[in-house]
């Protein structure tokens, strides 16, 4: 196996594990927040959704 081919495989596997790591972390955070927010009232959930929407919109501007 050539050095370039080995380098390409290293990049590929690093990318795969990077994506898997992010997926696991965000899935766990989502599950934890869902369990916490399921105990909150509908009004609190509605406001948190609005605040999150504003944060996402401002993130899109930057």
RAGINOR-V412784 format. One record per run of one state. SS is the DSSP state (H for helix, E for strand, - for the rest). FROM is the first residue (numbers start at 0). TO is the last residue. If there is no record, write none. Layout:
BEGIN
SS,FROM,TO / SS,FROM,TO
END
This chain:
BEGIN
-,0,1 / H,2,36 / -,37,40 / H,41,60 / -,61,61
END
